[in-house]
Amino acid sequence: MRYQISEQGIVSLKIYNLLGQEVKLLLEKKQAPGVYSLKWNGMNNLGLSVPSGVYFLSIEVKNDKGVVFSQIKKMTLLR
């Protein structure tokens, strides 16, 4: 997964299932502007493998002024 941020901020990347339940917290840290890449290994927060299916990636960036940018991307996991 590739993402780009235009301002420094706290970046939160989370994966949700079709029921809206958080499956995996991929990242939550302060990052500088730039293009980043991240891989999901198909495991949930408990370290268990999740089934094939449709998932949603939530990208949220909160800058130093408290402004939040968010985006949701649909993705399919195939095993």
C-alpha distances in whole Angstrom, upper triangle without the diagonal:
4,7,10,13,17,19,19,19,18,14,14,10,12,12,15,17,19,22,20,20,18,16,14,14,11,12,15,17,18,16,17,16,14,11,8,6,5,6,8,11,13,15,16,18,21,20,20,18,18,19,17,17,15,13,12,9,12,11,14,16,19,21,24,27,25,23,20,18,16,13,12,10,11,10,12,12,15,17
4,7,10,14,16,17,17,16,13,14,11,14,14,17,20,22,24,22,22,20,19,17,16,13,13,15,16,17,14,15,13,11,7,6,4,6,9,11,15,16,19,20,21,24,23,24,22,21,22,21,20,18,16,14,11,13,11,14,14,18,19,22,25,24,22,19,16,15,13,13,11,13,13,15,16,18,21
4,7,10,13,13,13,14,10,11,10,13,14,17,20,22,24,21,22,20,19,17,16,13,12,14,14,14,12,12,11,8,6,5,6,8,11,13,17,18,20,21,21,25,24,25,24,23,24,23,22,19,17,14,11,11,8,11,11,15,16,19,21,20,18,16,13,12,10,12,11,14,14,17,18,21,23
4,7,9,11,12,13,10,13,12,15,17,20,23,25,27,24,25,22,22,20,18,15,14,15,14,13,10,10,7,6,4,6,9,11,15,17,21,22,24,24,24,28,27,29,27,26,28,27,25,23,20,17,14,13,10,11,10,13,14,17,19,18,16,14,12,12,11,14,13,17,17,21,22,25,27
4,6,7,8,10,9,12,12,16,18,21,24,26,28,25,25,23,23,21,18,16,14,14,13,11,8,8,5,6,7,8,11,14,17,19,23,24,25,25,25,28,28,30,29,28,30,29,28,25,22,19,15,14,10,10,8,10,10,13,15,15,13,12,9,11,12,14,15,19,20,23,25,28,30
4,7,9,12,11,15,16,19,22,24,28,29,31,27,28,26,27,24,22,20,17,17,15,13,10,8,5,7,9,11,15,17,21,23,26,28,29,29,28,32,32,34,33,32,34,33,31,28,25,22,19,17,13,12,10,11,10,12,14,15,13,12,10,13,14,17,18,22,23,27,28,31,34
4,6,10,10,14,16,19,22,25,29,30,31,28,28,26,27,24,21,20,17,15,13,10,9,7,5,8,11,13,17,18,22,24,28,29,30,29,28,32,32,34,34,33,35,34,33,30,27,23,20,18,14,12,9,9,7,9,10,12,10,11,10,13,15,18,20,24,25,29,30,33,35
4,7,9,13,15,19,22,25,28,30,31,28,28,25,26,23,20,18,15,13,11,7,6,4,5,9,12,13,16,18,21,23,26,28,28,28,26,30,30,32,33,32,34,34,33,30,27,24,20,18,14,12,8,8,6,7,10,11,11,12,12,14,16,20,21,25,26,29,30,33,35
4,6,10,13,16,19,22,26,28,28,25,25,22,23,20,17,16,13,10,8,5,6,7,8,11,13,13,16,17,20,22,25,26,26,25,23,27,28,30,30,30,32,32,31,28,25,22,18,15,12,9,6,5,4,6,9,9,9,9,10,12,15,18,20,23,25,28,28,32,34
4,7,10,13,17,19,23,25,26,22,22,19,20,17,14,13,10,7,5,4,6,9,11,13,14,14,16,16,19,19,23,24,23,22,20,24,24,27,27,27,30,30,29,26,23,20,16,13,11,8,5,5,6,8,11,10,11,9,10,12,14,16,19,22,23,26,26,30,31
4,7,10,14,16,20,22,23,20,19,16,17,15,11,10,7,5,5,6,7,10,11,12,12,11,13,12,15,16,19,20,20,19,18,21,22,24,24,24,26,26,25,23,19,16,13,10,7,6,5,7,9,11,14,12,12,10,10,10,12,13,15,18,19,22,23,26,28
4,6,10,13,17,19,20,16,16,12,14,11,8,8,5,4,7,9,10,13,14,15,15,13,13,12,14,14,17,18,17,16,15,18,19,21,21,20,23,23,22,20,16,13,10,8,6,5,6,9,12,14,16,14,14,11,10,9,11,12,14,16,17,20,20,24,25
4,7,10,14,17,18,14,14,11,11,9,6,5,5,7,9,12,12,15,15,15,14,12,11,10,11,11,14,14,14,13,13,17,17,18,18,17,20,20,19,16,13,10,7,6,5,7,9,12,15,18,20,17,17,13,12,10,10,10,11,13,14,16,16,20,22
4,7,10,13,14,11,10,7,8,6,5,6,7,9,12,15,16,19,19,19,18,15,14,12,12,10,13,12,12,10,10,14,15,16,16,14,17,17,16,14,10,8,6,5,7,9,12,14,18,21,22,19,19,15,14,11,11,10,11,12,12,15,15,18,20
4,7,10,11,9,8,6,5,5,7,7,10,12,16,19,19,22,22,21,19,17,15,12,12,9,12,10,10,9,10,13,14,14,13,11,13,14,12,10,7,6,5,6,9,12,15,18,21,24,26,23,22,18,17,13,12,9,10,10,10,11,11,15,17
4,7,8,6,5,4,5,7,9,11,14,15,19,21,22,25,25,25,23,20,19,16,15,12,14,12,12,10,11,14,15,15,14,11,13,13,11,9,6,5,7,8,11,13,17,20,23,26,27,24,23,19,18,14,13,10,10,10,10,12,12,16,17
4,5,5,6,7,6,9,12,14,17,19,22,25,26,29,28,28,25,23,21,18,17,14,15,12,12,10,13,15,16,14,13,10,10,11,9,7,5,6,9,11,15,17,21,23,27,30,31,28,26,23,21,17,16,12,12,10,10,10,11,14,16
4,5,7,10,10,13,16,17,20,22,25,28,28,31,31,30,28,26,24,21,20,17,18,15,16,14,16,18,19,18,16,13,12,12,9,7,6,8,11,13,16,19,23,25,29,32,32,29,27,24,22,18,16,13,12,10,11,11,12,15,17
4,6,9,10,14,16,18,21,22,26,28,29,32,32,32,30,28,26,24,22,19,20,17,17,15,16,18,19,18,17,14,14,15,12,10,9,10,13,14,18,19,23,25,29,32,32,29,27,24,23,19,18,14,15,13,14,15,16,18,20
4,6,9,12,13,16,18,19,22,25,26,29,29,29,27,25,24,21,21,18,20,17,17,14,15,17,19,18,18,15,15,16,13,11,9,9,11,11,14,16,20,21,25,28,28,25,24,20,19,16,15,12,13,12,14,15,16,19,21
4,6,9,11,14,17,17,21,24,25,29,29,29,27,25,24,21,20,17,18,15,14,11,11,14,16,15,15,13,14,16,14,12,10,10,12,12,15,16,20,22,25,28,29,25,25,21,21,17,17,14,15,14,15,16,16,19,20
4,6,8,11,13,14,18,21,22,25,26,26,24,22,21,18,17,14,15,13,12,9,9,11,13,14,14,12,14,16,14,13,10,9,10,10,13,14,17,19,23,26,27,23,23,19,19,16,15,13,14,14,14,16,15,19,20
4,7,10,13,15,18,22,23,26,27,26,24,21,19,16,15,11,12,10,8,5,6,9,10,10,10,8,11,13,12,12,9,10,10,11,14,16,19,21,25,28,29,26,25,22,21,18,17,14,15,14,13,14,13,16,17
4,6,9,11,15,18,19,23,24,23,21,18,16,13,12,9,10,9,7,5,5,9,9,10,11,10,13,15,14,14,10,10,9,10,12,14,17,19,23,25,27,24,24,21,20,17,16,14,14,15,14,15,13,17,17
4,6,8,11,15,16,20,21,21,19,16,15,12,12,10,12,12,10,8,7,11,11,13,14,14,17,18,18,17,13,12,10,10,11,12,14,16,19,22,24,21,21,18,17,15,15,14,15,16,16,17,16,19,20
4,7,10,13,14,17,18,18,16,13,12,8,9,7,10,11,10,9,9,12,12,14,14,14,17,18,18,17,13,12,10,10,10,12,14,16,19,21,24,21,21,18,17,15,15,14,14,16,15,16,15,18,19
4,6,10,10,14,16,15,15,12,11,9,11,11,13,14,14,13,12,15,15,18,18,18,21,22,21,20,16,15,11,11,9,10,11,13,16,18,21,19,19,16,15,14,15,15,16,18,17,19,19,22,23
4,7,9,13,15,16,16,13,14,12,14,14,17,18,17,15,13,17,18,20,21,21,24,25,24,22,19,17,13,12,10,9,9,11,13,15,18,16,16,14,14,14,15,16,17,20,20,22,22,25,26
4,6,10,13,14,15,13,14,13,16,17,19,21,20,19,17,20,20,23,24,24,27,28,27,26,22,20,16,14,12,11,10,10,12,13,16,15,16,14,15,15,17,18,20,22,23,25,25,28,29
4,7,10,12,14,13,15,15,18,19,22,24,23,22,21,24,24,27,28,28,31,31,30,28,24,22,18,16,13,11,9,9,9,10,13,13,14,13,14,15,17,19,21,24,25,27,27,31,32
4,7,8,10,10,12,13,17,19,22,24,24,23,22,25,25,28,28,28,31,30,30,28,24,22,18,16,13,12,9,10,10,11,15,15,15,14,14,15,17,19,20,23,24,27,27,30,31
4,6,9,10,14,15,19,21,24,27,27,27,26,29,29,31,31,31,34,33,32,30,27,24,20,19,15,14,11,12,10,11,14,15,15,15,15,16,18,21,22,25,26,29,29,32,33
4,7,9,13,15,19,22,25,27,28,28,27,31,30,32,32,31,34,33,32,29,26,23,20,18,14,14,11,12,11,12,15,16,15,15,13,15,16,19,20,24,24,28,28,31,33
4,6,10,13,17,20,23,25,26,27,27,30,29,31,30,30,32,31,30,28,25,22,19,18,14,15,13,15,14,16,18,19,18,17,15,16,17,19,19,22,22,25,26,29,31
4,7,10,14,17,20,22,24,25,25,28,27,29,28,27,29,28,27,25,22,20,17,16,13,15,13,16,16,19,21,21,20,18,16,16,15,17,17,20,19,22,23,25,27
4,7,10,13,17,19,20,21,22,25,24,25,24,24,26,25,25,23,20,18,15,15,12,14,13,16,17,19,22,22,20,18,16,16,15,16,16,18,18,20,20,23,25
4,7,10,13,16,18,19,20,23,21,23,21,21,23,22,22,20,18,17,13,14,13,15,15,19,20,22,25,24,23,20,18,17,16,16,15,17,15,17,17,19,21
4,7,10,12,14,15,16,19,17,19,18,18,20,19,19,18,16,15,12,13,12,15,15,19,20,23,26,24,24,21,19,17,16,15,14,16,14,16,15,17,18
4,6,9,11,13,15,17,15,16,14,15,17,16,17,16,14,14,12,14,14,17,18,22,24,26,29,27,26,23,21,19,18,16,14,15,13,14,12,14,15
4,6,7,9,11,14,12,13,11,11,13,13,14,14,12,12,10,13,14,17,19,22,25,27,30,28,27,24,22,19,17,16,14,14,11,12,10,12,13
4,6,9,11,13,10,10,8,10,12,12,14,15,13,15,14,16,17,20,22,26,28,31,33,31,30,27,25,23,21,19,17,16,14,13,10,11,11
4,7,10,11,9,8,6,6,8,9,11,12,10,13,12,15,17,20,23,26,29,32,34,31,31,27,25,22,21,18,16,15,12,11,8,9,9
4,7,8,5,5,4,6,9,11,13,14,12,14,14,16,18,21,23,26,29,31,34,31,31,27,26,23,22,19,18,17,15,14,11,13,12
4,5,5,5,6,6,10,12,13,14,12,13,13,15,17,19,22,24,27,30,32,29,29,25,25,22,21,18,18,17,15,15,13,15,15
4,6,7,10,10,14,16,17,17,14,15,14,15,17,18,21,23,26,28,30,27,27,24,24,21,21,19,19,19,18,18,16,19,18
4,6,9,10,14,17,18,19,17,18,18,19,21,22,25,26,29,31,34,31,31,28,28,25,25,23,23,22,21,20,18,20,19
4,7,9,13,16,18,19,17,18,18,19,21,23,25,27,30,32,35,32,32,29,29,26,25,23,23,22,20,19,16,18,16
4,6,10,13,15,17,16,18,18,20,22,25,27,29,33,35,37,34,34,31,30,27,26,23,22,21,19,18,14,16,14
4,7,9,12,14,14,16,17,19,22,24,27,30,33,36,38,35,34,31,30,27,25,22,21,19,16,15,11,12,10
4,7,9,11,10,13,15,17,20,23,26,29,32,35,37,34,33,29,28,25,23,19,18,16,14,12,9,10,9
4,6,9,10,14,16,19,22,25,28,31,34,37,39,36,35,31,29,26,24,20,18,16,13,10,8,8,8
4,7,9,13,15,18,21,25,28,31,34,37,39,36,35,31,29,25,22,19,17,14,11,7,5,5,6
4,7,10,13,16,19,23,26,29,32,36,37,34,33,29,27,23,20,16,14,11,8,6,5,7,9
4,7,10,13,17,20,23,26,30,33,34,31,29,26,23,19,17,13,11,7,6,4,6,9,12
4,7,10,13,16,20,23,26,29,31,28,26,22,20,16,14,10,9,6,5,6,7,11,13
4,6,10,13,16,19,23,26,27,24,22,19,16,13,10,6,6,5,6,8,10,14,17
4,6,10,13,16,19,23,24,22,20,16,14,10,8,6,5,6,7,10,12,15,18
4,6,10,13,16,20,21,18,16,13,11,7,6,5,7,9,11,14,15,19,21
4,7,10,13,17,18,16,14,10,8,5,5,6,8,11,13,16,18,21,24
4,7,10,13,14,12,10,7,6,4,7,9,11,15,17,20,21,25,27
4,6,10,11,9,8,6,5,6,9,12,14,18,20,23,24,28,30
4,7,8,6,6,4,6,9,12,15,18,21,23,27,28,31,33
4,5,5,6,7,8,11,15,18,21,24,26,29,30,34,36
4,5,7,10,12,15,18,22,24,28,30,33,34,37,39
4,6,9,12,15,19,22,25,29,31,34,35,39,41
4,6,10,13,16,19,23,26,28,32,33,37,39
4,7,10,14,17,20,24,26,30,31,35,37
4,6,10,13,17,20,23,26,28,31,34
4,7,11,14,17,20,23,25,29,31
4,7,10,14,16,20,22,26,28
4,7,10,13,17,19,23,25
4,7,10,13,16,19,22
4,6,10,13,16,19
4,7,10,13,17
4,7,10,13
4,6,10
4,7
4
